[in-house]
Amino acid sequence: MSAKGKRKEQQQEDYASDGSGEAHAPPKKASKTDASDESDDIVVCEISKNRRVSVRNWQGKIWIDIREFYVKDGKQFPGKKGISLSVEQWNVLRDHVDDIDKALGES
């Protein structure tokens, strides 16, 4: 039997009866809460209609987030398209702005 099958079998045993003949259901996963309710985002600027730059605190770290947003039921939500930069990564990018501008001028 594969290791995957053994784990599944073990999980079933873990959730099996405690001798009373009653099976216990696995614990339910917590549902995600609305991100806008617990957000510490500081919107720095709107790049376009659906793109914005924000600074946020997530899991105890500061991130610079450049992201597309979409509207659902009248509320804006962050989309998959985007990038979150750590402060160190942001500093590297910021230090190379002149090089980027120079490359843009050459193209």
ZIFENSUL-V111183 format. One record per helix or strand. SS is the DSSP state (H for helix, E for strand). FROM is the first residue (numbers start at 1). LEN is the number of residues. If there is no record, write none. Layout:
BEGIN
SS_FROM_LEN, SS_FROM_LEN
END
This chain:
BEGIN
H_3_13, E_42_7, E_51_8, E_61_12, E_75_12, H_87_9, H_97_10
END
